[in-house]
Amino acid sequence: MTLRVVDAAGAQLCADTTAGATLTCRIAPGSGAIAVKVANPGAAPAEAMLITN
């Protein structure tokens, strides 16, 4: 799985492509509107759950 967070203009704020089961991204305060993109480049289906704080 890959996780990518972008701002309203499409600029990447952070990304995580580690092979583990948990992907994390830290967003700076005041970043404004964001979009979260999750992709599964693998051959097998994978489940994704987004948790925000």
Backbone as XML, in Angstrom:
<?xml version="1.0"?>
<chain id="A" units="angstrom">
  <residue number="1" name="MET">
    <atom name="N" x="0.838" y="-1.173" z="0.000"/>
    <atom name="CA" x="0.000" y="0.000" z="0.000"/>
    <atom name="C" x="0.884" y="1.238" z="0.000"/>
  </residue>
  <residue number="2" name="THR">
    <atom name="N" x="0.367" y="2.279" z="-0.556"/>
    <atom name="CA" x="1.049" y="3.567" z="-0.498"/>
    <atom name="C" x="0.068" y="4.612" z="0.017"/>
  </residue>
  <residue number="3" name="LEU">
    <atom name="N" x="0.586" y="5.550" z="0.782"/>
    <atom name="CA" x="-0.208" y="6.633" z="1.345"/>
    <atom name="C" x="0.434" y="7.942" z="0.936"/>
  </residue>
  <residue number="4" name="ARG">
    <atom name="N" x="-0.378" y="8.848" z="0.419"/>
    <atom name="CA" x="0.137" y="10.159" z="0.022"/>
    <atom name="C" x="-0.881" y="11.208" z="0.433"/>
  </residue>
  <residue number="5" name="VAL">
    <atom name="N" x="-0.404" y="12.285" z="1.055"/>
    <atom name="CA" x="-1.267" y="13.393" z="1.460"/>
    <atom name="C" x="-0.829" y="14.629" z="0.692"/>
  </residue>
  <residue number="6" name="VAL">
    <atom name="N" x="-1.797" y="15.277" z="0.042"/>
    <atom name="CA" x="-1.506" y="16.471" z="-0.747"/>
    <atom name="C" x="-2.385" y="17.625" z="-0.267"/>
  </residue>
  <residue number="7" name="ASP">
    <atom name="N" x="-1.935" y="18.857" z="-0.536"/>
    <atom name="CA" x="-2.748" y="20.025" z="-0.196"/>
    <atom name="C" x="-3.721" y="20.322" z="-1.333"/>
  </residue>
  <residue number="8" name="ALA">
    <atom name="N" x="-4.500" y="21.391" z="-1.179"/>
    <atom name="CA" x="-5.529" y="21.724" z="-2.169"/>
    <atom name="C" x="-4.955" y="21.992" z="-3.555"/>
  </residue>
  <residue number="9" name="ALA">
    <atom name="N" x="-3.696" y="22.423" z="-3.624"/>
    <atom name="CA" x="-3.049" y="22.695" z="-4.912"/>
    <atom name="C" x="-2.402" y="21.449" z="-5.513"/>
  </residue>
  <residue number="10" name="GLY">
    <atom name="N" x="-2.420" y="20.336" z="-4.772"/>
    <atom name="CA" x="-1.823" y="19.097" z="-5.260"/>
    <atom name="C" x="-0.386" y="18.881" z="-4.846"/>
  </residue>
  <residue number="11" name="ALA">
    <atom name="N" x="0.172" y="19.799" z="-4.050"/>
    <atom name="CA" x="1.554" y="19.636" z="-3.577"/>
    <atom name="C" x="1.599" y="18.579" z="-2.479"/>
  </residue>
  <residue number="12" name="GLN">
    <atom name="N" x="2.544" y="17.668" z="-2.579"/>
    <atom name="CA" x="2.664" y="16.597" z="-1.600"/>
    <atom name="C" x="3.130" y="17.137" z="-0.256"/>
  </residue>
  <residue number="13" name="LEU">
    <atom name="N" x="2.391" y="16.790" z="0.808"/>
    <atom name="CA" x="2.755" y="17.180" z="2.167"/>
    <atom name="C" x="3.539" y="16.080" z="2.860"/>
  </residue>
  <residue number="14" name="CYS">
    <atom name="N" x="3.181" y="14.830" z="2.600"/>
    <atom name="CA" x="3.919" y="13.695" z="3.150"/>
    <atom name="C" x="3.492" y="12.429" z="2.419"/>
  </residue>
  <residue number="15" name="ALA">
    <atom name="N" x="4.305" y="11.385" z="2.580"/>
    <atom name="CA" x="4.007" y="10.107" z="1.939"/>
    <atom name="C" x="4.652" y="8.988" z="2.736"/>
  </residue>
  <residue number="16" name="ASP">
    <atom name="N" x="4.089" y="7.799" z="2.612"/>
    <atom name="CA" x="4.656" y="6.614" z="3.250"/>
    <atom name="C" x="4.435" y="5.441" z="2.307"/>
  </residue>
  <residue number="17" name="THR">
    <atom name="N" x="5.505" y="4.770" z="1.934"/>
    <atom name="CA" x="5.410" y="3.605" z="1.053"/>
    <atom name="C" x="6.125" y="2.403" z="1.656"/>
  </residue>
  <residue number="18" name="THR">
    <atom name="N" x="6.253" y="2.379" z="2.986"/>
    <atom name="CA" x="6.932" y="1.263" z="3.633"/>
    <atom name="C" x="6.157" y="-0.029" z="3.408"/>
  </residue>
  <residue number="19" name="ALA">
    <atom name="N" x="6.832" y="-1.131" z="3.570"/>
    <atom name="CA" x="6.227" y="-2.430" z="3.302"/>
    <atom name="C" x="5.366" y="-2.935" z="4.457"/>
  </residue>
  <residue number="20" name="GLY">
    <atom name="N" x="5.364" y="-2.247" z="5.584"/>
    <atom name="CA" x="4.608" y="-2.705" z="6.743"/>
    <atom name="C" x="3.102" y="-2.545" z="6.579"/>
  </residue>
  <residue number="21" name="ALA">
    <atom name="N" x="2.375" y="-3.054" z="7.564"/>
    <atom name="CA" x="0.916" y="-2.995" z="7.530"/>
    <atom name="C" x="0.375" y="-1.637" z="7.951"/>
  </residue>
  <residue number="22" name="THR">
    <atom name="N" x="1.191" y="-0.818" z="8.608"/>
    <atom name="CA" x="0.752" y="0.494" z="9.082"/>
    <atom name="C" x="1.511" y="1.594" z="8.361"/>
  </residue>
  <residue number="23" name="LEU">
    <atom name="N" x="0.783" y="2.479" z="7.727"/>
    <atom name="CA" x="1.380" y="3.635" z="7.061"/>
    <atom name="C" x="0.998" y="4.877" z="7.854"/>
  </residue>
  <residue number="24" name="THR">
    <atom name="N" x="1.953" y="5.765" z="8.082"/>
    <atom name="CA" x="1.670" y="6.972" z="8.853"/>
    <atom name="C" x="2.157" y="8.206" z="8.115"/>
  </residue>
  <residue number="25" name="CYS">
    <atom name="N" x="1.522" y="9.312" z="8.403"/>
    <atom name="CA" x="1.878" y="10.588" z="7.804"/>
    <atom name="C" x="1.564" y="11.678" z="8.823"/>
  </residue>
  <residue number="26" name="ARG">
    <atom name="N" x="2.490" y="12.582" z="9.065"/>
    <atom name="CA" x="2.268" y="13.683" z="10.004"/>
    <atom name="C" x="2.061" y="14.962" z="9.206"/>
  </residue>
  <residue number="27" name="ILE">
    <atom name="N" x="0.939" y="15.629" z="9.466"/>
    <atom name="CA" x="0.580" y="16.863" z="8.766"/>
    <atom name="C" x="0.813" y="18.037" z="9.712"/>
  </residue>
  <residue number="28" name="ALA">
    <atom name="N" x="1.506" y="19.048" z="9.238"/>
    <atom name="CA" x="1.791" y="20.230" z="10.057"/>
    <atom name="C" x="0.505" y="21.007" z="10.345"/>
  </residue>
  <residue number="29" name="PRO">
    <atom name="N" x="0.400" y="21.610" z="11.536"/>
    <atom name="CA" x="-0.765" y="22.446" z="11.845"/>
    <atom name="C" x="-0.889" y="23.591" z="10.838"/>
  </residue>
  <residue number="30" name="GLY">
    <atom name="N" x="-2.116" y="23.954" z="10.519"/>
    <atom name="CA" x="-2.348" y="25.063" z="9.604"/>
    <atom name="C" x="-2.152" y="24.725" z="8.144"/>
  </residue>
  <residue number="31" name="SER">
    <atom name="N" x="-2.106" y="23.443" z="7.820"/>
    <atom name="CA" x="-1.881" y="23.032" z="6.428"/>
    <atom name="C" x="-3.076" y="23.312" z="5.529"/>
  </residue>
  <residue number="32" name="GLY">
    <atom name="N" x="-4.227" y="23.571" z="6.108"/>
    <atom name="CA" x="-5.422" y="23.823" z="5.301"/>
    <atom name="C" x="-6.032" y="22.526" z="4.794"/>
  </residue>
  <residue number="33" name="ALA">
    <atom name="N" x="-6.810" y="22.631" z="3.723"/>
    <atom name="CA" x="-7.494" y="21.469" z="3.159"/>
    <atom name="C" x="-6.483" y="20.472" z="2.601"/>
  </residue>
  <residue number="34" name="ILE">
    <atom name="N" x="-6.758" y="19.184" z="2.818"/>
    <atom name="CA" x="-5.869" y="18.135" z="2.319"/>
    <atom name="C" x="-6.685" y="17.065" z="1.604"/>
  </residue>
  <residue number="35" name="ALA">
    <atom name="N" x="-6.009" y="16.270" z="0.805"/>
    <atom name="CA" x="-6.586" y="15.085" z="0.181"/>
    <atom name="C" x="-5.671" y="13.920" z="0.512"/>
  </residue>
  <residue number="36" name="VAL">
    <atom name="N" x="-6.266" y="12.789" z="0.865"/>
    <atom name="CA" x="-5.500" y="11.586" z="1.184"/>
    <atom name="C" x="-5.676" y="10.611" z="0.037"/>
  </residue>
  <residue number="37" name="LYS">
    <atom name="N" x="-4.562" y="10.117" z="-0.482"/>
    <atom name="CA" x="-4.592" y="9.166" z="-1.588"/>
    <atom name="C" x="-3.968" y="7.853" z="-1.120"/>
  </residue>
  <residue number="38" name="VAL">
    <atom name="N" x="-4.723" y="6.780" z="-1.235"/>
    <atom name="CA" x="-4.243" y="5.451" z="-0.866"/>
    <atom name="C" x="-4.272" y="4.601" z="-2.121"/>
  </residue>
  <residue number="39" name="ALA">
    <atom name="N" x="-3.175" y="3.915" z="-2.397"/>
    <atom name="CA" x="-3.100" y="3.073" z="-3.591"/>
    <atom name="C" x="-2.598" y="1.687" z="-3.217"/>
  </residue>
  <residue number="40" name="ASN">
    <atom name="N" x="-3.045" y="0.703" z="-3.958"/>
    <atom name="CA" x="-2.597" y="-0.670" z="-3.781"/>
    <atom name="C" x="-1.940" y="-1.120" z="-5.080"/>
  </residue>
  <residue number="41" name="PRO">
    <atom name="N" x="-0.615" y="-0.977" z="-5.184"/>
    <atom name="CA" x="0.066" y="-1.372" z="-6.409"/>
    <atom name="C" x="0.287" y="-2.882" z="-6.519"/>
  </residue>
  <residue number="42" name="GLY">
    <atom name="N" x="-0.096" y="-3.624" z="-5.499"/>
    <atom name="CA" x="0.129" y="-5.066" z="-5.497"/>
    <atom name="C" x="-0.885" y="-5.821" z="-6.342"/>
  </residue>
  <residue number="43" name="ALA">
    <atom name="N" x="-0.706" y="-7.132" z="-6.413"/>
    <atom name="CA" x="-1.581" y="-7.984" z="-7.214"/>
    <atom name="C" x="-2.778" y="-8.499" z="-6.420"/>
  </residue>
  <residue number="44" name="ALA">
    <atom name="N" x="-2.696" y="-8.458" z="-5.077"/>
    <atom name="CA" x="-3.766" y="-8.984" z="-4.232"/>
    <atom name="C" x="-4.576" y="-7.841" z="-3.625"/>
  </residue>
  <residue number="45" name="PRO">
    <atom name="N" x="-5.873" y="-8.063" z="-3.391"/>
    <atom name="CA" x="-6.687" y="-7.047" z="-2.734"/>
    <atom name="C" x="-6.139" y="-6.736" z="-1.338"/>
  </residue>
  <residue number="46" name="ALA">
    <atom name="N" x="-6.335" y="-5.525" z="-0.892"/>
    <atom name="CA" x="-5.890" y="-5.114" z="0.439"/>
    <atom name="C" x="-6.937" y="-4.191" z="1.038"/>
  </residue>
  <residue number="47" name="GLU">
    <atom name="N" x="-7.095" y="-4.260" z="2.355"/>
    <atom name="CA" x="-8.034" y="-3.392" z="3.048"/>
    <atom name="C" x="-7.305" y="-2.156" z="3.546"/>
  </residue>
  <residue number="48" name="ALA">
    <atom name="N" x="-8.011" y="-1.037" z="3.583"/>
    <atom name="CA" x="-7.424" y="0.209" z="4.077"/>
    <atom name="C" x="-8.401" y="0.858" z="5.045"/>
  </residue>
  <residue number="49" name="MET">
    <atom name="N" x="-7.873" y="1.380" z="6.158"/>
    <atom name="CA" x="-8.673" y="2.110" z="7.122"/>
    <atom name="C" x="-7.928" y="3.396" z="7.450"/>
  </residue>
  <residue number="50" name="LEU">
    <atom name="N" x="-8.602" y="4.520" z="7.340"/>
    <atom name="CA" x="-7.991" y="5.815" z="7.618"/>
    <atom name="C" x="-8.428" y="6.275" z="9.000"/>
  </residue>
  <residue number="51" name="ILE">
    <atom name="N" x="-7.456" y="6.579" z="9.859"/>
    <atom name="CA" x="-7.729" y="7.091" z="11.201"/>
    <atom name="C" x="-7.060" y="8.449" z="11.309"/>
  </residue>
  <residue number="52" name="THR">
    <atom name="N" x="-7.819" y="9.457" z="11.683"/>
    <atom name="CA" x="-7.253" y="10.795" z="11.846"/>
    <atom name="C" x="-7.368" y="11.230" z="13.294"/>
  </residue>
  <residue number="53" name="ASN">
    <atom name="N" x="-6.494" y="12.123" z="13.679"/>
    <atom name="CA" x="-6.496" y="12.624" z="15.049"/>
    <atom name="C" x="-6.587" y="14.122" z="15.011"/>
  </residue>
</chain>
